[in-house]
Amino acid sequence: MSDTLISASPSRDMLGVRAWMDGQIAALVDQSERILDYTRRELLRKEPTSELLAEHKRASRLIIGLLRMVICQLEDPDYPQPAAARQLGSRHRQLQEFHDTLHNPMPASELEQFTREHFAQDATARRLFPEAFAK
Amino acid sequence: MNTALEGLIQALNAWHEAGEDTEGRRESVYHSLLEDFTALHPGTNLAALDRYVRQAHLRWLRAQQKPAALPPKA
């Protein structure tokens, strides 16, 4: 155990673990925000290269799994941290959402069929999915 | 023109852009609109509609980044 941990007040701070944990959570929130911002800027608003898409898939899967584990720990009745769990939960949902959109999209044939079946008269659908009406 | 798909895309975008204080409400609005659509159009699968709107949102976002085409010279 490091000096930082044992020098903290044992009675109020669980031997420094609580303060250390708070720091780790803040870092995780910060890193999640950075990945979310990067995803919005470089992968959602632009057409990414296949290399960037593959790298993003690995990175986002890793952080989504990590967040899931930490949230599970924060919901443990022995160490409940509902506010931190909510904070991380919101990033987790957003990252999962972006991951699904980018890496598990609806196949092109289904997109076209769905457009024709449900949005045949919709001007926005006709603008965004012209290929559905080209045949 | 605000079409049904445009409304769904805008609601999803508002959720994505929301800060921590409004995120929960924006998410609820988006899911309510999905449910409203399926109620008005029986036979529409909710999960498929959600997936479809996400792809539409992606195209909508990227289309907004592209500069408008120059008008043809007279």
Backbone of each chain as ProteinMPNN parsed JSONL, in Angstrom:
{"seq_chain_A": "MSDTLISASPSRDMLGVRAWMDGQIAALVDQSERILDYTRRELLRKEPTSELLAEHKRASRLIIGLLRMVICQLEDPDYPQPAAARQLGSRHRQLQEFHDTLHNPMPASELEQFTREHFAQDATARRLFPEAFAK", "coords_chain_A": {"N_chain_A": [[0.845, -1.196, 0.0], [0.524, 2.244, -0.779], [2.244, 5.236, 0.471], [0.532, 7.386, 0.365], [-1.958, 6.272, 0.689], [-1.84, 5.092, 3.319], [-1.392, 7.322, 4.884], [-3.685, 8.753, 5.047], [-6.677, 9.65, 6.904], [-7.665, 6.978, 8.827], [-10.149, 6.389, 9.989], [-12.087, 8.03, 8.806], [-11.767, 7.835, 6.118], [-11.523, 5.29, 5.079], [-8.847, 4.182, 5.109], [-7.762, 5.771, 3.137], [-8.705, 4.797, 0.784], [-11.198, 5.594, -0.164], [-10.818, 8.293, -1.017], [-8.93, 7.832, -2.995], [-10.412, 6.26, -4.733], [-12.391, 8.099, -5.496], [-10.82, 9.823, -7.006], [-10.104, 8.109, -9.104], [-12.585, 7.663, -10.258], [-13.245, 10.234, -11.133], [-11.257, 10.542, -13.058], [-12.008, 8.569, -14.84], [-14.516, 9.47, -15.682], [-13.665, 11.783, -16.972], [-12.035, 10.725, -19.026], [-13.958, 9.245, -20.414], [-15.604, 11.307, -21.335], [-13.819, 12.568, -23.053], [-13.489, 10.605, -25.028], [-16.108, 10.443, -25.944], [-16.469, 13.046, -26.996], [-14.515, 13.014, -28.992], [-15.514, 10.968, -30.584], [-17.946, 12.067, -31.487], [-16.938, 14.231, -32.975], [-15.01, 13.192, -34.843], [-15.922, 10.753, -35.846], [-18.715, 10.58, -36.028], [-19.605, 12.961, -37.218], [-17.988, 13.059, -39.396], [-16.875, 11.052, -42.171], [-15.315, 8.249, -41.186], [-11.997, 6.738, -41.61], [-11.368, 3.282, -42.472], [-9.458, 2.23, -40.782], [-9.465, 3.948, -38.566], [-12.046, 3.503, -37.714], [-11.901, 0.809, -36.943], [-10.064, 0.982, -34.86], [-11.443, 2.593, -33.103], [-13.548, 0.912, -32.498], [-12.325, -1.103, -30.964], [-11.298, 0.445, -28.836], [-13.591, 1.682, -27.75], [-15.085, -0.509, -26.997], [-13.51, -1.525, -24.989], [-13.516, 0.529, -23.024], [-16.223, 0.686, -22.472], [-16.699, -1.809, -21.318], [-15.073, -1.581, -19.077], [-16.269, 0.561, -17.719], [-18.714, -0.643, -17.144], [-17.98, -2.565, -15.263], [-17.012, -0.961, -13.16], [-19.279, 0.536, -12.52], [-20.899, -1.476, -11.569], [-19.512, -2.116, -9.239], [-19.852, 0.276, -7.849], [-22.49, 0.16, -7.287], [-22.652, -1.716, -5.41], [-23.952, -2.903, -2.376], [-22.341, -2.759, -0.099], [-20.666, -0.679, -0.547], [-22.01, 1.748, -1.469], [-22.412, 4.14, -4.034], [-24.301, 6.107, -5.264], [-24.49, 8.561, -6.717], [-22.097, 8.767, -8.178], [-22.348, 6.426, -9.632], [-24.534, 7.041, -11.236], [-23.465, 9.136, -12.725], [-21.378, 7.883, -14.153], [-22.937, 5.979, -15.383], [-24.47, 7.399, -17.211], [-22.526, 8.185, -19.107], [-21.744, 5.686, -19.926], [-24.059, 4.676, -21.206], [-24.251, 6.474, -23.328], [-21.818, 6.007, -24.684], [-22.212, 3.342, -25.411], [-24.385, 3.633, -27.063], [-23.278, 5.145, -29.217], [-21.402, 3.29, -30.021], [-23.005, 1.157, -30.934], [-24.333, 2.424, -33.049], [-22.214, 3.0, -34.804], [-20.808, 0.575, -35.126], [-22.531, -1.532, -35.309], [-24.481, -1.329, -37.412], [-27.713, -0.986, -39.076], [-28.211, -3.261, -41.694], [-27.625, -2.423, -45.188], [-29.594, -3.329, -47.033], [-31.784, -3.734, -45.364], [-32.158, -1.158, -44.427], [-32.989, 0.173, -46.737], [-35.354, -1.217, -47.298], [-36.845, -0.673, -44.981], [-37.108, 2.073, -45.186], [-38.691, 2.301, -47.5], [-40.985, 0.947, -46.65], [-41.927, 2.354, -44.35], [-41.378, 5.089, -44.527], [-42.041, 6.142, -46.979], [-43.3, 8.419, -47.994], [-41.98, 10.461, -46.801], [-40.199, 13.429, -46.716], [-37.665, 13.934, -45.634], [-36.581, 11.373, -45.344], [-36.458, 10.646, -48.014], [-34.532, 12.364, -48.871], [-32.3, 11.616, -47.329], [-32.003, 8.885, -47.79], [-31.744, 8.238, -50.663], [-31.183, 6.071, -52.263], [-33.019, 4.14, -51.694], [-35.158, 4.664, -53.252], [-34.306, 4.572, -55.76], [-34.484, 2.338, -57.337]], "CA_chain_A": [[0.0, 0.0, 0.0], [1.388, 3.418, -0.893], [2.227, 6.185, 1.594], [-0.659, 8.235, 0.235], [-3.104, 5.568, 1.255], [-1.79, 4.878, 4.766], [-1.326, 8.564, 5.639], [-5.022, 9.342, 5.178], [-7.335, 9.326, 8.162], [-8.27, 5.66, 8.655], [-11.533, 6.287, 10.431], [-13.033, 8.746, 7.95], [-11.537, 7.681, 4.685], [-11.241, 3.896, 4.731], [-7.404, 4.065, 4.822], [-7.432, 6.509, 1.912], [-9.26, 4.146, -0.411], [-12.32, 6.382, -0.685], [-10.293, 9.432, -1.782], [-8.293, 7.286, -4.195], [-11.505, 5.823, -5.614], [-12.995, 9.314, -6.069], [-9.908, 10.293, -8.049], [-10.203, 7.192, -10.249], [-13.887, 7.898, -10.904], [-13.141, 11.51, -11.854], [-10.426, 10.3, -14.246], [-12.801, 7.741, -15.761], [-15.514, 10.378, -16.27], [-12.933, 12.663, -17.868], [-11.627, 9.938, -20.201], [-15.186, 8.92, -21.16], [-16.009, 12.54, -22.023], [-12.885, 12.802, -24.168], [-13.805, 9.66, -26.101], [-17.405, 10.848, -26.506], [-16.245, 14.237, -27.832], [-13.756, 12.59, -30.174], [-16.428, 10.179, -31.425], [-18.868, 13.011, -32.152], [-16.217, 15.1, -33.907], [-14.234, 12.518, -35.884], [-16.538, 9.543, -36.409], [-20.131, 10.763, -36.346], [-19.794, 14.085, -38.146], [-17.174, 12.823, -40.596], [-16.784, 9.648, -42.601], [-13.977, 7.831, -40.729], [-11.305, 5.703, -42.385], [-11.636, 1.948, -41.894], [-8.5, 2.02, -39.693], [-9.958, 4.671, -37.391], [-13.26, 2.814, -37.263], [-11.486, -0.413, -36.247], [-9.427, 1.379, -33.597], [-12.515, 3.076, -32.237], [-14.326, -0.248, -32.05], [-11.584, -1.741, -29.864], [-11.188, 1.37, -27.692], [-14.88, 1.926, -27.097], [-15.501, -1.746, -26.338], [-12.714, -1.635, -23.761], [-13.962, 1.474, -21.983], [-17.598, 0.308, -22.108], [-16.572, -2.931, -20.375], [-14.483, -1.067, -17.834], [-17.319, 1.345, -17.038], [-19.728, -1.577, -16.631], [-17.441, -3.18, -14.035], [-16.925, 0.049, -12.095], [-20.657, 0.861, -12.115], [-21.336, -2.626, -10.771], [-18.879, -1.952, -7.923], [-20.44, 1.454, -7.188], [-23.852, -0.197, -6.863], [-22.526, -2.741, -4.372], [-24.537, -2.389, -1.121], [-21.303, -2.501, 0.901], [-19.971, 0.582, -0.87], [-22.9, 2.407, -2.436], [-22.052, 5.495, -4.499], [-25.313, 6.298, -6.318], [-24.244, 9.725, -7.581], [-21.022, 8.41, -9.114], [-22.881, 5.391, -10.531], [-25.376, 7.742, -12.229], [-22.568, 9.916, -13.584], [-20.725, 6.958, -15.079], [-23.985, 5.295, -16.134], [-24.863, 8.246, -18.324], [-21.477, 8.069, -20.139], [-21.78, 4.302, -20.416], [-25.171, 4.574, -22.159], [-23.901, 7.267, -24.507], [-20.762, 5.279, -25.416], [-22.83, 2.149, -25.982], [-25.22, 4.14, -28.151], [-22.401, 5.474, -30.346], [-20.791, 2.036, -30.462], [-24.001, 0.419, -31.719], [-24.581, 3.16, -34.291], [-21.071, 2.924, -35.713], [-20.238, -0.753, -35.345], [-23.578, -2.536, -35.499], [-25.555, -0.599, -38.107], [-28.717, -1.753, -39.82], [-27.673, -3.551, -43.04], [-28.129, -1.539, -46.25], [-30.832, -3.835, -47.626], [-32.863, -3.474, -44.389], [-32.388, 0.3, -44.42], [-33.787, 0.514, -47.917], [-36.693, -1.786, -47.133], [-37.522, 0.062, -43.902], [-37.452, 3.389, -45.736], [-39.833, 2.158, -48.423], [-42.184, 0.485, -45.927], [-42.42, 3.247, -43.296], [-41.146, 6.521, -44.766], [-42.091, 6.334, -48.432], [-43.751, 9.781, -48.323], [-41.283, 11.393, -45.91], [-39.21, 14.187, -47.497], [-36.318, 13.768, -45.041], [-36.131, 10.021, -45.705], [-36.145, 10.639, -49.454], [-33.264, 13.095, -49.026], [-31.195, 10.893, -46.68], [-31.865, 7.515, -48.33], [-32.239, 8.247, -52.059], [-30.983, 4.763, -52.895], [-34.213, 3.317, -51.457], [-36.167, 4.997, -54.26], [-33.637, 4.613, -57.065], [-34.745, 1.124, -58.141]], "C_chain_A": [[0.885, 1.253, 0.0], [1.26, 4.31, 0.333], [0.964, 7.035, 1.56], [-1.855, 7.556, 0.893], [-3.016, 5.476, 2.771], [-1.73, 6.179, 5.554], [-2.708, 9.202, 5.802], [-5.666, 8.892, 6.485], [-8.078, 7.994, 8.037], [-9.749, 5.621, 9.012], [-12.502, 6.928, 9.451], [-12.909, 8.371, 6.479], [-11.186, 6.26, 4.268], [-9.792, 3.724, 4.265], [-7.012, 4.755, 3.515], [-8.046, 5.938, 0.652], [-10.378, 4.989, -1.025], [-11.829, 7.555, -1.548], [-9.646, 8.952, -3.082], [-9.353, 6.901, -5.226], [-12.169, 7.035, -6.276], [-12.138, 9.858, -7.209], [-9.993, 9.426, -9.303], [-11.507, 7.414, -11.009], [-13.839, 9.183, -11.719], [-12.33, 11.323, -13.129], [-11.201, 9.51, -15.297], [-13.881, 8.577, -16.452], [-14.843, 11.252, -17.322], [-12.556, 11.924, -19.164], [-12.839, 9.584, -21.059], [-15.651, 10.129, -21.966], [-15.123, 12.806, -23.227], [-13.201, 11.862, -25.331], [-15.141, 10.017, -26.758], [-17.232, 12.051, -27.442], [-15.538, 13.862, -29.129], [-14.672, 11.836, -31.143], [-17.379, 11.099, -32.186], [-18.152, 13.741, -33.286], [-15.639, 14.331, -35.099], [-14.916, 11.306, -36.523], [-18.005, 9.709, -36.77], [-20.307, 11.854, -37.402], [-18.99, 13.933, -39.425], [-17.244, 11.348, -40.957], [-15.405, 9.149, -42.178], [-13.331, 6.828, -41.687], [-11.6, 4.355, -41.726], [-10.69, 1.672, -40.726], [-8.997, 2.701, -38.414], [-11.197, 3.985, -36.819], [-12.894, 1.556, -36.461], [-10.863, -0.077, -34.888], [-10.478, 1.847, -32.588], [-13.326, 1.907, -31.68], [-13.638, -0.922, -30.861], [-11.58, -0.856, -28.623], [-12.53, 1.522, -26.984], [-15.38, 0.664, -26.403], [-14.778, -1.907, -24.999], [-13.26, -0.715, -22.669], [-15.403, 1.176, -21.56], [-17.57, -0.832, -21.086], [-16.043, -2.479, -19.029], [-15.527, -0.285, -17.019], [-18.362, 0.413, -16.413], [-19.255, -2.197, -15.308], [-17.433, -2.187, -12.875], [-18.324, 0.4, -11.588], [-21.199, -0.243, -11.213], [-20.775, -2.508, -9.349], [-19.533, -0.798, -7.146], [-21.87, 1.187, -6.713], [-23.84, -1.285, -5.796], [-23.062, -2.181, -3.048], [-23.499, -2.102, -0.034], [-20.585, -1.178, 0.66], [-20.803, 1.373, -1.857], [-22.438, 3.832, -2.765], [-23.028, 5.861, -5.607], [-25.026, 7.468, -7.246], [-23.175, 9.404, -8.624], [-21.513, 7.362, -10.107], [-23.738, 6.028, -11.626], [-24.503, 8.476, -13.252], [-21.881, 9.011, -14.624], [-21.75, 6.247, -15.954], [-24.401, 6.091, -17.355], [-23.822, 8.174, -19.451], [-21.499, 6.678, -20.767], [-22.869, 4.136, -21.474], [-24.842, 5.285, -23.474], [-22.831, 6.555, -25.353], [-21.336, 4.041, -26.107], [-23.678, 2.528, -27.199], [-24.376, 4.425, -29.395], [-21.769, 4.203, -30.919], [-21.764, 1.264, -31.368], [-24.242, 1.093, -33.073], [-23.454, 2.933, -35.295], [-20.672, 1.493, -36.078], [-21.283, -1.864, -35.495], [-24.761, -1.896, -36.227], [-26.558, -1.548, -38.762], [-28.151, -2.021, -41.22], [-28.367, -2.712, -44.116], [-29.459, -2.01, -46.826], [-32.024, -3.587, -46.691], [-33.204, -1.989, -44.329], [-33.299, 0.703, -45.573], [-35.225, 0.022, -47.768], [-37.498, -1.005, -46.09], [-37.97, 1.439, -44.403], [-38.699, 3.281, -46.608], [-41.118, 1.791, -47.675], [-42.782, 1.554, -45.012], [-42.266, 4.745, -43.59], [-41.202, 6.855, -46.255], [-42.458, 7.769, -48.813], [-42.994, 10.849, -47.539], [-40.137, 12.094, -46.668], [-37.791, 14.01, -46.947], [-35.752, 12.396, -45.414], [-35.728, 9.974, -47.177], [-34.816, 11.35, -49.719], [-32.09, 12.276, -48.481], [-30.948, 9.508, -47.272], [-32.36, 7.457, -49.773], [-32.132, 6.88, -52.722], [-32.215, 3.862, -52.722], [-35.255, 3.539, -52.541], [-35.585, 4.951, -55.676], [-34.01, 3.434, -57.943], [-36.129, 1.17, -58.788]], "O_chain_A": [[1.888, 1.302, 0.712], [0.326, 4.182, 1.125], [0.398, 7.363, 2.603], [-2.658, 8.2, 1.569], [-4.0, 5.748, 3.458], [-1.983, 6.175, 6.759], [-2.873, 10.106, 6.621], [-5.263, 7.898, 7.089], [-9.012, 7.879, 7.242], [-10.516, 4.886, 8.39], [-13.616, 6.437, 9.274], [-13.838, 8.569, 5.696], [-10.607, 6.057, 3.201], [-9.532, 3.197, 3.183], [-6.041, 4.363, 2.867], [-7.926, 6.522, -0.425], [-10.493, 5.089, -2.246], [-12.335, 7.791, -2.645], [-9.792, 9.58, -4.131], [-9.216, 7.175, -6.418], [-12.474, 7.007, -7.468], [-12.653, 10.294, -8.239], [-9.959, 9.936, -10.423], [-11.539, 7.362, -12.238], [-14.325, 9.23, -12.85], [-12.675, 11.883, -14.17], [-11.064, 9.754, -16.495], [-14.132, 8.419, -17.647], [-15.37, 11.443, -18.417], [-12.741, 12.451, -20.261], [-12.763, 9.618, -22.287], [-16.043, 10.001, -23.126], [-15.6, 13.216, -24.286], [-13.182, 12.279, -26.489], [-15.29, 9.908, -27.975], [-17.782, 12.071, -28.543], [-15.902, 14.321, -30.212], [-14.615, 12.037, -32.356], [-17.591, 10.927, -33.386], [-18.67, 13.861, -34.396], [-15.767, 14.774, -36.24], [-14.535, 10.88, -37.613], [-18.496, 9.067, -37.699], [-21.064, 11.689, -38.359], [-19.27, 14.596, -40.423], [-17.625, 10.51, -40.14], [-14.406, 9.581, -42.753], [-14.012, 6.161, -42.465], [-12.026, 4.295, -40.573], [-11.057, 0.969, -39.785], [-8.958, 2.12, -37.33], [-11.372, 3.898, -35.604], [-13.503, 1.274, -35.429], [-11.106, -0.763, -33.896], [-10.41, 1.541, -31.398], [-13.739, 1.926, -30.52], [-14.288, -1.269, -29.875], [-11.821, -1.323, -27.51], [-12.594, 1.492, -25.755], [-16.018, 0.74, -25.353], [-15.356, -2.364, -24.014], [-13.443, -1.137, -21.528], [-15.76, 1.393, -20.402], [-18.322, -0.821, -20.112], [-16.5, -2.932, -17.979], [-15.646, -0.451, -15.805], [-18.831, 0.648, -15.3], [-20.03, -2.332, -14.361], [-17.8, -2.528, -11.75], [-18.537, 0.546, -10.385], [-21.873, 0.027, -10.218], [-21.481, -2.767, -8.374], [-19.738, -0.892, -5.935], [-22.392, 1.895, -5.852], [-24.894, -1.723, -5.335], [-22.662, -1.09, -2.641], [-23.747, -1.29, 0.857], [-19.967, -0.627, 1.571], [-20.35, 1.645, -2.97], [-22.118, 4.616, -1.872], [-22.637, 5.922, -6.773], [-25.29, 7.379, -8.445], [-23.327, 9.727, -9.802], [-21.147, 7.395, -11.282], [-23.685, 5.621, -12.786], [-24.757, 8.446, -14.456], [-21.817, 9.339, -15.809], [-21.482, 5.945, -17.117], [-24.658, 5.521, -18.415], [-24.19, 8.109, -20.624], [-21.3, 6.516, -21.971], [-22.635, 3.527, -22.518], [-25.111, 4.782, -24.564], [-22.928, 6.508, -26.579], [-20.984, 3.735, -27.246], [-23.683, 1.836, -28.218], [-24.721, 3.995, -30.496], [-21.621, 4.057, -32.132], [-21.383, 0.782, -32.434], [-24.342, 0.427, -34.104], [-23.698, 2.705, -36.48], [-20.248, 1.23, -37.204], [-20.934, -3.01, -35.777], [-25.89, -1.913, -35.737], [-26.29, -2.732, -38.968], [-27.661, -1.096, -41.867], [-29.533, -2.341, -43.978], [-30.35, -1.2, -47.08], [-33.124, -3.272, -47.144], [-34.367, -1.606, -44.198], [-34.248, 1.468, -45.403], [-36.18, 0.738, -48.069], [-38.677, -0.715, -46.29], [-39.064, 1.905, -44.085], [-39.638, 4.066, -46.473], [-42.202, 2.261, -48.021], [-44.004, 1.659, -44.903], [-42.941, 5.572, -42.977], [-40.494, 7.744, -46.729], [-41.989, 8.282, -49.828], [-43.342, 12.027, -47.612], [-39.232, 11.442, -47.188], [-36.83, 13.945, -47.713], [-34.576, 12.278, -45.759], [-34.747, 9.318, -47.531], [-34.078, 11.006, -50.642], [-31.018, 12.239, -49.087], [-29.82, 9.014, -47.258], [-33.292, 6.712, -50.079], [-32.897, 6.564, -53.634], [-32.428, 2.936, -53.505], [-36.138, 2.704, -52.736], [-36.27, 5.249, -56.655], [-33.872, 3.507, -59.164], [-36.511, 0.237, -59.494]]}, "seq_chain_B": "MNTALEGLIQALNAWHEAGEDTEGRRESVYHSLLEDFTALHPGTNLAALDRYVRQAHLRWLRAQQKPAALPPKA", "coords_chain_B": {"N_chain_B": [[-39.163, 21.8, -43.999], [-40.807, 20.023, -41.476], [-40.627, 16.812, -41.041], [-41.866, 13.507, -40.057], [-39.66, 11.826, -39.683], [-37.625, 13.696, -39.513], [-38.292, 14.945, -37.09], [-37.825, 12.848, -35.27], [-35.086, 12.481, -35.64], [-34.127, 14.956, -34.815], [-34.851, 14.875, -32.12], [-33.277, 12.757, -31.189], [-30.787, 13.858, -31.655], [-30.856, 16.037, -29.91], [-30.82, 14.7, -27.491], [-28.24, 13.517, -27.617], [-26.703, 15.804, -27.538], [-27.234, 16.891, -25.127], [-26.626, 18.227, -21.83], [-25.524, 17.035, -18.583], [-27.597, 17.651, -16.828], [-29.974, 17.773, -18.3], [-30.115, 15.508, -19.748], [-31.483, 13.063, -19.088], [-34.171, 13.775, -19.405], [-34.27, 14.472, -22.116], [-33.679, 12.024, -23.264], [-35.946, 10.572, -22.548], [-37.869, 11.971, -24.019], [-37.116, 11.359, -26.646], [-37.536, 8.546, -26.68], [-40.27, 8.504, -26.183], [-41.255, 9.676, -28.519], [-40.551, 7.717, -30.367], [-42.25, 5.677, -29.518], [-44.72, 6.908, -29.937], [-44.717, 7.03, -32.705], [-44.794, 4.303, -33.411], [-47.271, 3.686, -32.394], [-48.939, 5.129, -34.036], [-48.379, 3.941, -36.418], [-49.094, 0.968, -36.77], [-47.519, -2.218, -36.499], [-44.977, -1.449, -36.89], [-41.753, -2.166, -35.86], [-40.354, -1.427, -32.782], [-37.638, -1.543, -31.908], [-36.324, -1.836, -34.339], [-37.052, 0.54, -35.565], [-35.723, 2.362, -33.92], [-33.027, 1.675, -34.482], [-32.997, 2.343, -37.143], [-33.458, 5.132, -37.083], [-31.13, 5.97, -35.848], [-29.229, 5.47, -37.843], [-30.192, 7.179, -39.782], [-29.81, 9.563, -38.462], [-27.027, 9.662, -38.373], [-26.406, 10.023, -41.103], [-27.67, 12.445, -41.489], [-26.222, 14.137, -39.77], [-23.689, 14.073, -40.998], [-24.302, 15.116, -43.463], [-24.828, 17.697, -42.782], [-22.319, 18.711, -42.321], [-21.168, 18.967, -44.728], [-20.19, 21.359, -47.182], [-22.479, 23.579, -48.759], [-23.439, 23.066, -52.139], [-22.044, 24.999, -54.82], [-23.907, 27.436, -56.621], [-24.845, 26.959, -60.07], [-22.926, 28.573, -62.654], [-24.079, 31.498, -64.346]], "CA_chain_B": [[-40.351, 21.029, -43.629], [-40.525, 19.129, -40.361], [-41.282, 15.53, -41.28], [-41.817, 12.616, -38.891], [-38.277, 11.373, -39.491], [-36.846, 14.863, -39.062], [-38.593, 15.113, -35.665], [-37.128, 11.789, -34.529], [-33.649, 12.773, -35.718], [-33.859, 16.135, -33.956], [-34.963, 14.454, -30.72], [-32.083, 11.964, -30.88], [-29.66, 14.79, -31.608], [-30.974, 16.819, -28.664], [-30.361, 13.81, -26.419], [-26.785, 13.394, -27.721], [-26.051, 17.083, -27.239], [-27.688, 17.384, -23.812], [-25.729, 18.171, -20.687], [-25.906, 16.054, -17.563], [-28.837, 18.048, -16.158], [-31.177, 17.587, -19.134], [-29.957, 14.293, -20.544], [-32.541, 12.101, -18.799], [-35.431, 14.25, -19.989], [-34.143, 14.369, -23.583], [-33.749, 10.593, -23.606], [-37.364, 10.202, -22.438], [-38.597, 12.573, -25.144], [-36.8, 10.562, -27.834], [-38.216, 7.245, -26.608], [-41.715, 8.754, -26.323], [-41.546, 9.896, -29.942], [-40.499, 6.399, -31.026], [-43.482, 4.955, -29.166], [-45.825, 7.582, -30.639], [-44.679, 6.633, -34.12], [-45.256, 2.912, -33.553], [-48.714, 3.674, -32.114], [-49.597, 5.655, -35.24], [-48.081, 3.046, -37.552], [-49.05, -0.393, -36.228], [-46.691, -3.14, -37.274], [-43.587, -0.986, -36.89], [-40.981, -2.709, -34.75], [-39.74, -0.307, -32.057], [-36.166, -1.659, -31.913], [-35.872, -1.586, -35.715], [-37.21, 1.979, -35.796], [-34.624, 3.006, -33.197], [-31.812, 1.441, -35.267], [-33.144, 3.097, -38.394], [-33.303, 6.563, -36.805], [-29.706, 6.203, -35.574], [-28.527, 5.548, -39.13], [-30.649, 8.414, -40.427], [-29.152, 10.655, -37.733], [-25.635, 9.674, -38.826], [-26.367, 10.654, -42.434], [-28.111, 13.83, -41.297], [-25.08, 14.851, -39.187], [-22.615, 14.208, -41.988], [-24.786, 16.014, -44.519], [-24.734, 19.075, -42.284], [-20.928, 19.156, -42.336], [-20.736, 19.219, -46.105], [-20.568, 22.7, -47.646], [-23.523, 23.592, -49.804], [-22.888, 23.141, -53.505], [-22.125, 26.333, -55.411], [-24.918, 27.493, -57.698], [-24.196, 26.958, -61.402], [-22.683, 29.909, -63.225], [-25.068, 31.907, -65.353]], "C_chain_B": [[-39.997, 20.05, -42.512], [-41.306, 17.828, -40.551], [-41.181, 14.674, -40.028], [-40.382, 12.171, -38.62], [-37.399, 12.513, -38.986], [-37.049, 15.08, -37.558], [-37.86, 14.085, -34.802], [-35.623, 12.058, -34.504], [-33.297, 13.927, -34.779], [-33.907, 15.748, -32.48], [-33.743, 13.634, -30.298], [-30.868, 12.879, -30.753], [-29.678, 15.618, -30.316], [-30.502, 15.989, -27.472], [-28.824, 13.717, -26.438], [-26.067, 14.665, -27.289], [-26.35, 17.575, -25.827], [-26.585, 17.294, -22.76], [-26.293, 17.211, -19.65], [-27.272, 16.359, -16.94], [-30.089, 17.77, -16.977], [-31.178, 16.257, -19.882], [-31.104, 13.291, -20.355], [-33.856, 12.49, -19.452], [-35.407, 14.105, -21.515], [-34.255, 12.911, -24.044], [-35.203, 10.13, -23.573], [-38.167, 10.735, -23.621], [-38.373, 11.739, -26.405], [-37.568, 9.237, -27.811], [-39.74, 7.404, -26.712], [-42.097, 8.944, -27.789], [-41.504, 8.592, -30.733], [-41.801, 5.644, -30.77], [-44.696, 5.57, -29.856], [-45.888, 7.124, -32.093], [-45.22, 5.217, -34.292], [-46.758, 2.804, -33.258], [-49.495, 4.149, -33.339], [-49.423, 4.746, -36.449], [-47.959, 1.615, -37.035], [-48.243, -1.329, -37.132], [-45.241, -2.698, -37.348], [-42.888, -1.529, -35.654], [-40.184, -1.577, -34.093], [-38.205, -0.355, -32.127], [-35.607, -1.365, -33.305], [-35.976, -0.097, -36.039], [-36.062, 2.747, -35.142], [-33.318, 2.87, -33.987], [-31.825, 2.267, -36.547], [-32.876, 4.594, -38.156], [-31.83, 6.889, -36.516], [-28.905, 6.33, -36.879], [-28.918, 6.818, -39.876], [-29.959, 9.617, -39.78], [-27.704, 10.795, -38.173], [-25.524, 10.373, -40.185], [-26.716, 12.14, -42.343], [-26.949, 14.682, -40.763], [-24.01, 15.114, -40.229], [-23.027, 15.136, -43.12], [-24.662, 17.468, -44.081], [-23.315, 19.613, -42.326], [-20.452, 19.51, -43.73], [-21.127, 20.63, -46.532], [-21.616, 22.599, -48.748], [-22.864, 23.741, -51.178], [-23.053, 24.556, -54.057], [-23.196, 26.354, -56.502], [-24.212, 27.52, -59.052], [-24.031, 28.38, -61.921], [-23.715, 30.232, -64.296], [-24.431, 31.93, -66.731]], "O_chain_B": [[-39.0, 19.334, -42.6], [-42.499, 17.76, -40.254], [-40.512, 15.041, -39.062], [-39.94, 12.14, -37.472], [-36.534, 12.312, -38.134], [-36.094, 15.365, -36.836], [-37.34, 14.415, -33.737], [-34.969, 11.883, -33.476], [-32.306, 13.879, -34.05], [-33.104, 16.232, -31.681], [-33.236, 13.794, -29.189], [-30.031, 12.703, -29.868], [-28.634, 15.862, -29.711], [-29.864, 16.509, -26.557], [-28.184, 13.826, -25.392], [-24.964, 14.614, -26.744], [-25.778, 18.57, -25.382], [-25.733, 16.407, -22.799], [-27.379, 16.655, -19.81], [-28.012, 15.446, -16.571], [-31.16, 17.552, -16.409], [-32.144, 15.928, -20.571], [-31.629, 12.743, -21.324], [-34.571, 11.642, -19.986], [-36.386, 13.675, -22.126], [-34.85, 12.617, -25.081], [-35.646, 9.392, -24.453], [-39.033, 10.045, -24.158], [-39.316, 11.447, -27.141], [-38.177, 8.853, -28.809], [-40.418, 6.538, -27.265], [-43.125, 8.442, -28.245], [-42.304, 8.378, -31.644], [-42.379, 5.05, -31.68], [-45.591, 4.855, -30.306], [-46.962, 6.865, -32.636], [-46.008, 4.954, -35.201], [-47.438, 1.936, -33.805], [-50.573, 3.636, -33.639], [-50.223, 4.778, -37.384], [-46.85, 1.104, -36.877], [-48.288, -1.233, -38.359], [-44.375, -3.446, -37.801], [-43.375, -1.368, -34.535], [-39.437, -0.862, -34.761], [-37.556, 0.662, -32.374], [-34.56, -0.732, -33.444], [-35.103, 0.464, -36.701], [-35.5, 3.667, -35.737], [-32.586, 3.847, -34.143], [-30.805, 2.811, -36.97], [-32.162, 5.236, -38.926], [-31.342, 7.954, -36.892], [-28.025, 7.182, -37.002], [-28.084, 7.453, -40.522], [-29.573, 10.566, -40.463], [-27.204, 11.908, -38.329], [-24.648, 11.214, -40.386], [-26.13, 12.974, -43.033], [-26.716, 15.795, -41.234], [-23.487, 16.223, -40.338], [-22.196, 15.857, -43.672], [-24.423, 18.357, -44.898], [-23.112, 20.826, -42.364], [-19.479, 20.242, -43.908], [-22.252, 21.063, -46.285], [-21.627, 21.663, -49.548], [-21.868, 24.446, -51.339], [-24.055, 25.225, -53.803], [-23.359, 25.372, -57.227], [-23.105, 28.046, -59.165], [-24.856, 29.26, -61.675], [-24.16, 29.362, -65.044], [-25.099, 32.249, -67.715]]}, "name": "protein", "num_of_chains": 2, "seq": "MSDTLISASPSRDMLGVRAWMDGQIAALVDQSERILDYTRRELLRKEPTSELLAEHKRASRLIIGLLRMVICQLEDPDYPQPAAARQLGSRHRQLQEFHDTLHNPMPASELEQFTREHFAQDATARRLFPEAFAKMNTALEGLIQALNAWHEAGEDTEGRRESVYHSLLEDFTALHPGTNLAALDRYVRQAHLRWLRAQQKPAALPPKA"}
